[in-house]
Amino acid sequence: MLKLEDIKKDSQIRGLEGSKIVRIVHAEPIGSEAINVFYVDQEGKPGTQSLFRTDELRLELAKAGRPWGFDAPGQEFKLGLEAYRIHLAHLFDPMMAVHSSNVDPLPHQISAVYESMLPRQPLRFVLADDPGAGKTIMAGLYIRELIMRADAKRILIVSPGSLTEQWQDELLEKFGLTFEILSREKQEQCPSGNYFEAQNQLIARLDQLSRNEDFQEKLLNSDWDLIIVDEAHKMSAHYFGSKVNETGRFKLGKLLGSITRHYLLMTATPHNGKEEDFQLFLSLLDGDRFYGKFREGVHKVDISDMMRRMVKEDLLKFDGTPLFPERKAYTANYELSPLEAALYSEVTDYVRNEMNRADNLDGKRKGTVGFALTQLQRRLASSPEAIYQSIKRRRKRLENRLEEEKLVQRGHKVAETLGKYNVKDVPKNIDEAEDEMLAGEYESWADDVVDQATAAQTIDELHAEIIILKDLEAKARNVVQSGNDKKWEELSTLLQDTPEMFTPAGSRRKLIIFTEHRDTLKYLLDRITGLLGKQEAVVTIHGGTNRDERRKNQEEFRNNPDITVLLATDAAGEGVNLQNANLMVNYDLPWNPNRLEQRFGRIHRIGQTEVCHLWNIVANETREGAVFQKLLDKLEIERAALGGRVFDILGEAFDNISLKDLLIDAIRYGERSDVKARLDQVIEGALDTEHLKEILKRNALVEEHMGLEQLYAVKEDMEKAEARKLQPYFIRAFFTEAFKTLGGEMRNRESGRYEITHVPACIRERDRVIGETRTPVLKKYERICFEKQAIRQHGKPMADLIHPGHPLMQAITDLQLEAHRSKLKQGAVLVDPNDEGLEPKVLFMIDHSVRQASDDRHVSRRLQFVEIDQQGLASHAGWAPHLDLQPIDNADHALITDILAAPWLNNNLDSLALSPMPVNNSCPCITRKLKRVGSNKPTKYWQPSMNA
């Protein structure tokens, strides 16, 4: 029985938690008949109770003594202790994601993740660095850190469809993170009926979610720790008068924000020029703060705490030099041959006439036919081969359709009007199809539309169109067979006579050639291999290239010196990093200025060390060529005035103007002087110096500049983190011993690299049980390593980097903790071979944590080692003092029985270890030592880990 009056701070009491002993942290009387007590148990878990007189019978003071016997086997104790330390490795290494990922981040990326994002809890943030600054790397580091700090388990990434596979590949290759891509089939096959709940790491297409109400309903029934939206500016909304016009994407953005704790929006263009629209966009992060319509002079909101932007040209390397080299663009003009000019004129007339007829069609069909005719015109400008093959396919499809319609007419005796043709999966906004679809899907879909979409509404009209196509097909075939291709001759001249194409030693530099159409790509492949005399010198990437083949061709182009040319469609315009080349040719110019910017970004990106050169091939005597010539000339003028950053805002310069519409107007009405003047005026206005400066100023809303002082501060922080982290040597030492005790086999291979020939079933089973990552533990590993520089070796298999977050290490660590956690509570006797003294000391490791009451989540946590001597003086013992200690022999246990029976060990040492002392609060551990009798080597008694 224990009186309420006898319950004091630091009392050890039994009865509050059954037979467990708890320590009183604070006691607060409530009158004379009751008391509130706050306590922690032996695991460090806090609790509180209100006690009354009737509770006195079940309470008693714990008997004096100590809760540890120092009788655990020393080697097993050390193994368990190191497993515990590795389990909490992130507490030692503030930049653990950097040290455990296959990336070498740059200063601005470190600053974004560790200064701008991680400190914000919860994160509601816009990451708006310039294109090519490596925002995907920043997101990957952020995800890795949250996972390692146990702050995020369920993560959803939403991106445009064309980028989903890039996200999946980069997260796996650079960060070892396995994400699934959402599909209709996976949802239908999901046993639970909700694939969003079933998957912890998921990637979904933006429009796949914004247009599917069933997906949105299932999404609403899930919750996430982190949601990242790439190209987030697509989730826009606009004011129409005083009413908000919310798009489906904007509504999705609001839904996503309501089901996640951390919300990261990534875009290089957050501002469209209208402040009220920009603040609507920010309301996705904070609806209260940005409530109501923005009014100039009335609303002024500081957004520096929720948005960051760095301009490409201002980014620096760690040595203080500019990160990005200069970039230059040139226009290569050519004149059509008489045969080509005649074909261009006749096909253009056909396109114009059919466009005029399409104007009389209903809305959706009008858009589809217009798209098909536009594609034909673009293929005409691409190459004789592309227009010939396109007209031939179109003629055949329309002939087949004519036969079908005649059969239907004879069978049903109906009027001579055409039935509806079927083009699958036509998007609501056909102009955005290229952004919404995967590259392969888009190319196949576009071919399907071009082959069969027609403005003909009767059988006679269709028959007449087929006659025209037969004539055009014959003329296109004549041009192809003549071999008279002035555009190819211009490219051939560039390849052979341009000094930039060659190194000082005379060898050919690597070059990327972009075309818009697969027929042209095949044509150029034959032409270029013939010119170079080497079939193996050219590789291709297009929409039909599968992921494995695409990856293989990229690696070949990067690393094989015999491969000097990459031929690509815009399937390589997104998600392909080719900074090992610095030369590019736009054989076909895209009709979307963002694509032009995007292509240049494939070579002008992080890792590029040389000046980048781009040649745009243009036939300025054609109608669309004249528009491009004007645009490129003006672009060069502005580049001289504003520098290379003008390429980064090309898409924004045409935000309210459709370049595609300008080109179509040129095709349809280009012979009219008033139309020509208007087109010139529009391009002048879009690329006006003051307009471009306004865009740059707008983008600098929260623009950050990293000066040398900040750069060196980041560098110093990285060096400190490198020194504090669990060094690869200790990771390797623990892994080798722990893996061996579990029956694993590991063999030395190249320097610093090993082969695992067998992973025991118990480790693989533990991985399935704990499920810490979606990457499974394999039965064998061809190569593993413990240091980043050993991951790749020329001609050798790539190695898995073993670090505390690797699934193999996590499974091994968990098994060791399960086997030896109880020994940590027993304590052990260890010898310090470097200490010649005789005084015994006790070494504690303390796990301090502050938890959130609502969900028991750790708000703050650190490890600390503290040692206490016989006089009861506590001091900080260092970062990892146990690593140098050695277990004592069994025979030596008899020599220390008197020390283990010493009265001072029965004092309240754990409370003393937790009491304030003059040590650096950032130190993560606590320790104590003991010496061994009859020896001049010190003995250390380990107290198991304690929670504070």
C-alpha angles and dihedrals in degrees: 000000000000126000117229089235090061094059104103137163112288092016113148106225134182121203103049093088102024110269093340119116114234131185120232112234097178136358122199120186119223103202115305100303104052144036137195114222130193116198146161127222126222091275091055094250110147125227142170135206139175110229128200134189089267089062094059092088094063096046128085138165112254114245118256113264139093129281094221132066102194087227102119116119105266098224093049090045091054091048091051092045093051090047088054091049093048089047086062096036093135089068090064098039115052089187099042094141089059093052095045100044131082093243138093102214123208128231096264091049093051089048092050096050103035102031106028105030116022096053091057112090111212100017118223102165148147115219103199106166117150122277112280094026091115103255090162089058090050091050091048092051090048092050091047093050093048091050093048091047089050088239096121135031105150111060129173124189119195118193141152111284093250091060102046096092091046090055091048093049097045095046090052099042099040103030106020091239119144115210127178121222115230117240136168090246093054091050092050092050095045109119093212093049092236116080090184091064094041095056126062096188114040141160120202134180116250097229092038086066100034093055101039114078092186090057090047092052091051090045090053089057092057132072130209139198093212134013121186122191117197119205085016094172086081087073091076134147131192139206118243100192104310094333123095114232102209115198121213089253092053091051088051089052090055091048092051092050091054096056102046139067098208116040121185122183116194122197138136091209110046095151123062095187097269114099093201091055091047092054090048087055091051090050086073086072099037117012094180097051094049098037117143132017119310114247121197112246093010104064119051116164127182107223099174090109094058106034139047131186131180123186117231096230091055097053118113139200121232090266090058096251121127113278096215126052125220120282128210133191129201134187117227109198126197136177124232119244116242091259091049093046091052092049091046091052095049097044090046090052090051091050093047093049093048091048089054090052091046089059088073094056127096120270106270097036091046089056093048095048090045090052091050093051092046089053090051091053091049091050089050088058092044103062142316088250093055095050093043094052092043094051091045093052092044092050092050094048093048091048090053089049092049090055091049092050092049090053091049090049094051093046097048102024093224132153117290095259125126123252119230117282119221122235109173126230099004105182121231091245106038091191090064095049092103092056096043100049133064111257094252093047092049095050092049092045092048091051089050092052094045091050098054115012107108137167091219111119101180135043091249092053091049091049090050092051091051090054090053091048092051090055092047090047092055092050092047090050090052091053091049093048092047090063087219103141114152093183092058090047089056091051091046090054091050092051094050107032107032112102092210089065091071137058120235087261090058099250119132118263121225114269135190119209118194122203129170100222136056093220090058090046092056090046093051091046090061093043097048096044087051091050094047094040092226124101091194094054094083131060127182139213122190138148092278093055108107120228097259093048091046091052091047092051091048092052091046091051091047099045111020110086091200092063109078106158131056115193112199145167120211087282081088092044092083129046097004119112113200105162090141085081124061100184127081137173124197099210087175121028115225119237090223114074090209088063091054089053091044095052093051087050091064090074102020097068143100110317096032110128103173135067109274119230125197127187120197113199111213136173097209094188090068119085097244090037090060090055092050091047091055091047094049094045091051090045091056091051091052092045088059090051101040105021129231094322089082087078090059094058099041091108092049092049088063095041095120095028125068112222087195091058090049090053093047090050089051091052095047102037105012094124090066114093093213091056091048091051092048093050091050090049093050093050091046090052095046092050097036112139094234092047091052091047089052090054091049090049091048091051089052092067091120098003113162125207119205107213125191092265093057091041092056091045090056090047091051091049090052092050091050091049090049089054095046099046123100098270119236090242091063093043089052093046093052094043093049094051097039093046090050093050088054093053100259126148123221126174132194115248126159118357109298092001130103140187122225108208096180134021109196118242092240090064093048091047092050089052089055091049100048095037093193092159136016091236107095125222108253129224090241139003121218090207137001130177139179101216127062095229090062095057094092128036123170112260093004132100116271111257129228110240108231111214135146092277097049111113092234091053092044092053092048092046091050092051092049092049091050091050098043109024092100089054089058087062092049096053126213142229115247133176125228106215091192097055115082094185126106101217114113118224136184119234119205129191109204125194106206117195141168113204133199110242096216099060105002089246116158111251093180133002139172141165123228135182116214130177127204125199130207091272090059095250113149124205139169109268102199136259101300111355093161094070093078095044122103131207115249122240119261090244091058094060090082090059095062104044092107092052092049088052093051112129094229090068089063092058119106092274097157091058089048090051090054095047120103115274136171098271134119106274091218092065109112105211149045128218144181132190138208130190126224122240117240094024137082090221118093121244121212124206112208121214112204121252113291130199118230 
